[in-house]
């Protein structure tokens, strides 16, 4: 199985960043829009204490021109650095549970009676789920260090009638993906991301039915499994 982008990807570029478009008047308008959106995203990041939401993921294989779809739900509690706590429970196409806490992960596959364990940066397969979660925990300075100036910005309505601003970000340096797209709602929440790899493969994730700042127990992020479950090092 292919490795997904690590659990750390996007949030905000510095306000006032230059936009690649034309003519010059449009550049100014786009720059103002980006500045407004990124400021909203930063306020959202600072105020977000927890999140519960439905989650969908589409993984597109460019060589086969085929895609796999996943549906489930997610719990998310931000943490310092890359230490966010995450629980993703996929319901379709198969039941799997991913729990990430304190830089470690557990990936439980009931059908195999098996749990994979390891460092969170090495999560593999459909349960990895990155992008839309990671960007909530990134500051403007971190974003500026990782990405080039915004190349594309526009208004776009997602399914369900959710109005968003769509941004395209190209990484600096030798990243393991080609570019990323994010869709930000009116509250500054990144509700959808698309990560396009260098070979054309793409992973698109979407949050819906969001509940913010609920009280979530730390026990949700540590799976208590039967002793019969086989443990595999990831």
N, C-alpha and C positions, 0 to 999 in steps of 0.2 A: 504494500500500500504506500501511496505517496505521502510525504510529510507535508502538512499544511504550514502556512505562515505562522511563526511562533506567536504565543499569546502576548503580543505587544505590537500594535501597529499605528493607529492614527489618532489625532484629535484636532489640533489647531495650528495653523500657520500664523506668523506674526501679522498683526493688523497692518494694512498699508502695503502689503506685498504686491509686486508688479504682476500684471496679467498679460498673457500672450494672446492678443486679439487686435482687431483693427475696426474702424479708425481710432485715432487718439481719444476722441470723446467717449467712445465705447469703453476704452481702457479705463478711463476715470470712473465711469459708472460701475464697471465690473469690480474694480478695486474697492469701491465703496461698499458694494454688496458683499464681497469677501470679508472685508473688515467687520461688517455688521454680523455676519454669520459666525465668524470665528470668535468674536466677543461673546455671542450667545452660547457657543459651545463651551467656552471657558467658564462662564457662569454656571452652566449645567454641570460641568465636571466638579466644580467646587461645592455645589449644593447636593450632589448625588451621594447619598449614604447607603442605599441599597436599591436593587431592582429585581422585580419578578416579571417575566414576560413569556409569551409564546414565541417560539423560535422556528424558523424554516431555513433550510440550506439547500442550495443547488450546486452540485459539482459537475462541471462540464469537461469532458475529455475531447480535446481538439482533434486528436489523431483518429479516434473512433467516431467523432461527431455524435456523441451520446452523452446523456446526463443522468445523474442519480439525484433523487430528491429525498430529503430528510425532514421530519416534523417532530417537534417536541416542545420542551419548555426549559427555561433557564432561571437560575438564581445567581445574583451577582452582588458582591460587596467589595468596593474598592479598597486597596491597601497601598502602602508606601512602595515606591519603585514598581517592581513587577510582581508584587506579592498579593495581587487581588485574589479573592476567594470566589470560585465559580463552581456551580453544579449544573450540568446539562443532562437532561434525561430525554433521550430520543425514544419516541414511540413507534415510528415508522422510518425505514422499512423493517427494522428490527429493534427490539428493546435493548438499549445500552445506557449505562450511566457513567458519566465522567464527573469526578470530584477533584477540584484543584484547591489546595490550601498550603500556605507557607512554602511555596516553591516546589511542592510535590504533587503528583497526580495519582489517582486510582481510576482505572477504566474497567468497569465490570460488565462482562458479557454473560448474561444468565444462560443463554442457550449452550454455551461451552462450559458453564460452571467455572469460569476463569476470571481472574482480575490481574490486569497489568499494572505495575507500579513503577514510578521513576520520577525524574525531574520534569517540571511542567513544560520546559522548552522543548522536550523531546516527544510530546504527544503526537501520535500518528493516527492516520485513518479518519473516517467520517466523524468520529467523536471529538476530533481536535477542536473544531470550531473557533476560529480566531476573528480578527478584524473588528467586527462591530462591538465586541466586548472590550478589546484592548484599547481602542481609541478613547474610551471613557476615562482612562486612567493616565493620559498623556498630557503634559503641559505644553504651552506654546513654545517654550525654549526647546523641549525635546522634539517637537514636531519640526521646528526650523532646522534642527541639526540633521534630521533624517530625510527631509524632502526638499526638492527644488521648488521655486515659485510656482504657484497654481497656474495650470495651463488651460483650464476650462471651468467655467462657472455658469450655471443657468438654473432657472426655475423648472421643477418637474413634479408632476403628480403621480404618486405610486398607486398600486391597486388598493382599493378601500377608500380612495379619495383623499389620501394623506398628502398635503402640500409640502414640498421640500425644496431645498437648494442643493443642487448636485455639483460636487467638486471632483476634479481629477487631480491626483497627486502622483508625481514621478519621483522615485527614491534617488537619493544621492549615493555615489559609491557603488560597490559591488554587491547589490542586494540580490536575494534569490527570487525576486519577482519583478515583473516589467513595470506595472503601475497599479494604483489602487483608485477606486471610485468610492465616494461616500455621499449619502443622502441625509441631510440634516433637517429636522422638522422645525416648526416655529418656536419651540421651547429650547432649541439648541441641542436636542438629543439626536445622535447619529442612529437612525433607525434602519439603515441598510448600508452594506458595504459589498464591494466586488473587488476581489484580488485576482489580477491576471498575471499568470506566470510567463516566463520567457518562451515556453513552448506553446503558448496559446491556451493552455488549460485555465479554467477560471472557477472560483468559488464565490458564490453570492449568498449572503446571509441577511435575514430580515427579522426585526423585532416587531411584535404587535401585542395589543392588549396589555400594555405596560402598567405596572403598579410600582410607584416610586416610594422609597424611604419607609418600607415596612420593617418591622423588627424581625430579623432572621437569625436563628440560633446558629452558632458556630458548628454545632453537631451536624447540620445539613451538609457540610463540606468534608465530612469524614465518614466513609461507608463502613458500617458494622456488618460484616459478612460471616456466614457460617464457616466453621473450621474445615468443612469439606471442600470449600472453594480453592482451586489451584492458584497459587501466586506465581506470576511470571514477571521477571525484571524487564522493564522496557528500555 
